[in-house]
Amino acid sequence: MEELGMHNEPQSVMDPALWRGMTQKRFTRRQTLGLSGVGLASLILAACGSPSTSKSSAKVVGSSAWWQAQKLNHVVNFANWPYYIDLLAGKHPTLEHFTSTTGIKVNYYEVIQDNASFYQKIRPSLAAGQYSGYDIVVMTNNNPQLGYLMQLGWLIPLDHSMMKNYDKYAGPLIKSPSWDPGNKYTMAWQSGWTAVGYNNQQVKNPGTSIEILFDKKYAGKVGMLSDPFELGSAGLLAIGVEPASSTESDWAKAATKLKQQKSDGIVAAYYDQSYIQHLKNGDIVVSMCYSGDIFQADLNSKYKDLTLLLPDEGAMLWTDNMCIPKYAQNPLDAMTLMDYYYDPQVQSVVEYYNDYICPVPAAKEELLHPTGWNKAALASLNPSIGLPTSVTADSNIVFPTPDRIKASKSYYNFKDQAEIDAWNNLFLPIIQGA
Amino acid sequence: MEQPLPAHHPGGVGSPRRHRGRGKGLAPYLLSLPAGLWLLVLFVVPLFIMLSITLKTCSPASGACVMTWQWGELPHVVNQYRGQFVTSLVFAFFATLIDLVISFPIAYWIAFYGGRRKNFFLIMLLVPFFVSFIIRTLVWEFILSNNGVVLSFLRGNHLVPSSFHVLGTGLAVVAGLAYNYLPFTALPLYVALERIDRRVLNAANDLYATRRVTFMRVILPLAIPGIFAAFLLTFIPAFGDYVNQEILGGTSNTMIGTVIQNLFLIDSDYAGGASLSAVLLVISLLGIWLYARLLGSRTIEEYL
């Protein structure tokens, strides 16, 4: 017994509670026999286990052989941004439906406030080769973190044989995007524009230009976003430069324009997601904004004063992408969930609540004429949303017309870290001024 | 020839000298070993790790750091964030000053007139601070928001112009700092005033000192170490604070704590963050050194 225990110590497969039990003396004879049996069993398991794990690590993570070796665990941990999924009485109808049809339980965490700080939270686990706690995370293409995850090999390549809905229904806007050619690692969750939102009671002649953000008439009542990539891109649009094809000297000019805006006292503050609350409260009357936020508020009778403006200079188009971080414990469950959201019936329910740019154009028809379970789901959501589903279906903000898409702008694609540093050095000091 | 000193002599060194062996000389060092180890493991080692990071280059992608001996990082960030340092110094100074002005009368009253209920009054002073720091600050944000209770009332009654606002101003940050760090000022002041020997005051009275003269020439000088301790205990954390600025501040009053937090948690610029933290630490140590020089190191342990 003692001998066995000594040998067992370095075997991490053994339950620590069992180990603790074995090192204590007060056993009945029967327990001791039983325990030694378990101890032996775990030793044998460990002996068999180590060669098999080394064999499976020979299969490249994300290869089809690797995917075939995966099994459903009937649970998936999903990290997403807040207020980004259909919500009814504290529950998410599309997730409930997913669980009832597939038997996969979803732990849905609204933990992502911004790309940079969320990346900082999962990075230590990934760098140490451990499970981050999430099987799906949602990262935006306008920040460098999604690129970091791909470059460092910290994303599991998707199983394309499990993307049946995606292949059939994904819209051209998000299919095989420039930041992830061939959808090797990502599937879009939603897209949206970074545009201008204003209070139509206080701003009478908004015009159609981004210059409204620089108008001295609204000094002290203008909100800007604290994300340096959003702020810099808005500055570039304001000086008439395409962000995607801009140069470092353009960035400097944009920074000068934004510094001027700040020193003129026009900017009330540089906000994260909280700008929408300040816009609703009336602390600010015009602000940089995310399209879905204003559209949601606009439709809500209490905040009908808020209007969305997609300026003539263009609006930045971004996409939030679902991806599977390396060392995920439930990759097969994650794939199942990701493809599930490309079912037009499912997407119609999400979009009725969300009002961002829908990745599934066919959801429009499902909003107008629901054909399945979504009919009941949409009906149950209706009282809290208070508008017919046709409003969402007919909106060119949710289902954009081709000219809307053409007027959208892409973010600058950073070639290396030096460029990111150069960008940050220009725009971060504006956000955190002394 | 050595004359043995009487055993009861207060400065008696005779007998220890006679018995001193090799082991005895080490005794004080051995006795201070736990404290020394504590200081080494939890202060000196982390300090050197932090200083070494200032010389490393870290990848914002993987977070991995490589030693590149880049001596330029510290002067670079200090220069880049000079303004934020000045803002922090000014804000922390005024917040501490406000705290001293507010808490001196409170501490004085409790120490001299609290009677048997001193502890009760002290608890009353501390009760609001049992609530989490962040929650208290968020509640101030709620109370002082533009359309909040206070400003709506003031504007509605035309007591302030319609453009008047508190949030986002330096004043709001200073007020938040002063509020949150009040106990750090009040308690050392109370300790200093409480331990003043009442017989000294009676003596001053016997020597025909007026109450004013007693206060100025007896109480205040005796309270100086406590005032200085209160100043340090408030100023140092307020100087590095970022919560108040993040919640109550605006665009043009960023404090150095906010910058460090952003460098570490958002930009992954560990070298920059570590450099600024090192400077912050040096400033704090300078304060403590100054205290030790002016008031003696013995009084530090009584208050800090």
Interface residues (C-beta under 8 A of the other chain):
Chain A: D114 A116 S117 Q120 R123 P124 A127 P144 Y148 Q151 L152 G220 K262 V267 A268 A269 Y270 N281 G282 D283 Q417 I420 N424 L428 P429 I431 Q432 G433 A434
Chain B: S59 P60 A61 S62 G63 A64 Q80 Y81 R82 G83 Q84 V86 T87 S145 N146 N147 S163 H165 L167 G168 G250 T251 S252 N253 T254 T258 V259 N262 L265 I266 D267 S268
